[in-house]
């Protein structure tokens, strides 16, 4: 469904959900990345940690699409408030 077809309340709830989920995802990915770096620095054999570093890097590709969706919803809400 296009943004223009959705109700304002629905857009506001989607924006709030996107903000929360993006924040949680960024926080979890940051913690995972820090734990992997710590494991690489402190363990003699960092095989597990070196393979786990790829996960937060790969999943961080989701964040720009989340921010893009939030920006589109904000623009739609602003255009509605100007009318």
Number of C-alpha atoms within 10 A of each C-alpha: 5 5 13 12 8 10 10 16 10 11 19 14 11 15 19 13 13 17 15 12 14 19 13 12 17 17 12 13 19 15 13 18 19 14 15 22 16 13 19 17 12 10 11 8 11 16 11 12 19 14 10 17 19 13 14 19 14 10 12 15 10 13 15 11 12 14 14 11 15 20 13 13 20 15 12 15 19 11 10 11 9 6 5
